[in-house]
């Protein structure tokens, strides 16, 4: 899983972290629920991007 939501005590907010970019925080949120939702959205976007780069198999 590339994206996750983590609580950052130093700022008192939830962050959506990108695990493949050195744990870069994409954005901060006040609620865990919102951060989890954004993390899932970003993860789905990433999976769609990866799947679009796969070669298409010809039907036989």
Phi, psi and omega in degrees: 000128183275318185253140178212163178251129180226146177275130180252107185295326184296332178249351178069033181221168176266138181240145170266118185255141176259107184291340179267000179240043179064037181058040177293130178275116180289318185194156177251146182225154179281332183241147177297320182301316179294317180297319178297319180296315179294321178299317178296319179298314179294321178297316178296320178298318179296317179296318177299319178297315178298316181295330181287345180268353180283140178296143180275131178278133179285138177288137180251000000 
